[in-house]
Amino acid sequence: MLQRLPLLIALALAAGPTLAEKGDRAKPMVFTADKQGRLDAVNQRTELIGNVIITQGSLTLRAEQVDVRATPDGYYQAFAHGAAGRPVNFRQARDLPGEAIEGVADQLEYDTKTETVRFIGNATVRRTRGTTVADEVTGAVIVYNSRTEVFALEGGQASPNPSGRVRMVLMPRQVPESPASGAASAPSALPLQPSTTITPPRKGS
């Protein structure tokens, strides 16, 4: 039996300190569906079926069925399920223009209070730069914290990788080209350091 130990990965190590789009948390959540919906005002619960799309700013969640529950303190918890051949899809822009976090899984749980997304079953999450995949993680379960951009990965039978293993692909960072050979390189500037004392000028100097 494969041991399922969570593996923590800070995406910031590979991508820099830029975090997920901070303006999303202040935007309203919009729900649409093709087939049917059910609103339980007493229990603060909404059920949607058929090509469900949830948007909140740059965040987009697509699934076959979604159950959204409001918490007593005014936040939302969404439980999404895919269909055969159509997994749940998630996408959210980062503060850095052109970059986004994209993920797919059999099921997904999204909590607006903790700003965490839990991808369950055949989970794959990528950091994209335009149409290019910059980094990718896969496993049975992936928990993504959009505040800190830290991933927690778990292996298991529902992992898309052989033997239920987790997998990470981190692309190399772009390194600036070195100056042409023979060209004189500009001297590096000395760092500024604060002075702890000020000596008054001597008279007559």
N, C-alpha and C positions, 0 to 999 in steps of 0.2 A: 504494500500500500504506500502510495506516494505521500510523503509528509508535506502538509500545506502550511508553509511558513510565509508570512507577509514579507515582502521585500520593498523597502522604501527607496524611492528615487526622487531626488530633487531635480526637476527639469531645469531649474535656474542654473545648475552647474554647466549645462550644455547650451543654454539659450540666453543667459544673462538675466538681470534682475527684473526685466519687464514682465508684468503680471497680466492676468486676464482683464478684459475690458471692464473697468471699474464703473462706468456709467450704466451698465446693464441692471445693476441691483436697484436702481431708482426708477426703472421703466416698468410699465404695466405688463402683465402676462396676457397674451391673446391666444385663444383656443379655437381651432376649426377642425371639423371632421366631416366625412362623406355620408356615413350611414345614420348614426343615431347618437343621442346624448341624453344624459339623465342628471338633473341637478337636485341634490338633496339639501335644501336650505337649512333644515334643522340640524343635520349632522355636518354641514359645511363640506359636502363631498360632491364631486363632479366626475361622471363617467362618460368617456367618449369612445366610439368604435368606428373604424374605417378610415384609413389614411389620415390619422390624427396629426396635426401640426401645432406645436406650441412655440410661440416666439416671445422673447423678452429682450428688447434691444437687439444686440448682435447675436444673441443665443437662439438657436433653432433646434427643436427636438421633433423627430418624425417617428411615428410608431403606428402599429395596427390598432392597439388598444391602450388607453391611458386612464388611470384612476388618480384624480387630484384631490387631496384633502387639505383643508385649511386648519392650521394649528390655533389654539386659543390665543397665542401672542401675535397672530396676524401674519404668519409665514405659510408657505405651501410645501407640500411633499407630493411629488409626482411619481407614480409607479407605472412604467411603460413596458409593453410586451410587443414583440415583433410577430411576424407570421412566417410560414414556411418559405424559405428563400428570400425573405425580406426582414433583415434584422432591424433593430432600433438604431437610428442615426442621431448623432449629437454633433453640434458645431458651435463654437464660440470664438469670437475674435479676441486677439490680444491687444494690449495698448500700443504695441509696435505695429505701425501700418503694414498691411499685407500679410501678417502672421495670424494663425488661428490654431485652435485645438479641435481636432475632429476625432470622433470615436464611433464604433459600432459594437453591438452585442445582442444576444438573444433577449435580454431584459435590461432595464435601466431604472435606477432610482435617483431622483434629484431632490435635494433639500435646499430651499432658498435661505434658510436660517444659517446653516453651516456652509452654504455655497459649495457643497460636495456633490459629485456625480459618481454613482456606483454602477459600473458596467459588469453584468453578470452573464457568464456563458459565452465562450468563443469571443472574448473581448479583444479589441484592437484599438489603441489610441495613438494618434499621430500629432506631431507639431508640424504644420505646413507653412511654407514661405511662398506665397503665391500658389502655383500649381505643383511646387516641388515639396516632397516629403523630407523634412529636416531630421526628425527623430521618430522612432516608432517603438511601442511596447505592446506585447501580447501576453495573454494569460487567461486563466479560468475566470478570475475576478480582478478588476482594476478599480481602485477608488481614487478619484481625482479631486483634489482640493483646489478650486479655482482662485482662492485668495492667495495661497502660498505657492501654487503650481507644484505641489508634491504628490507623487503617485505612490500608492501601496498596491503591490502585485501579489497575487496568490496563484499557485499552480493547482492542478487537479484534473479530473477526467474531462471537465468542460473546457480545457485549454485547447486552442487550435494547434498547439505545438506537439511534436512526438513525445510520448511518455508523460504528457501532462505538464511539461516544463514551462517556465516563464521565459520570455525572450525579449532582449533589448537591442535596438539598432540605433546607434548614435553616430550621426554623420560628422565628419571632420569640420572644424571651424574654418572659415575662410581666412587665410593668412595674407596680409598685404605683401605685394611684390617688393623684393629687395631692390635698392637703387642699382643702376647699371654699374658694371665693373669699371674701375678707374675714375668714376665720378667722386668728387669730394663730398663727403657727407657732412651735413650741417651739425655743428656741435650741439649736444643736448643741453637744454637750459637747466641752470642750477635751480633746485627747489627753493622757494621762499620760506624762510623760517622767522617766526616772531621773535622780537627782542624782549628780554625780560627786564632789562634796565635801560634807562636813558641817561647818558652822561652829558651834563650841560657843557657848552663850549667855554674854554678858558678865555679870560679877558686878554685882549691884545693879540689873539691868534687870528 
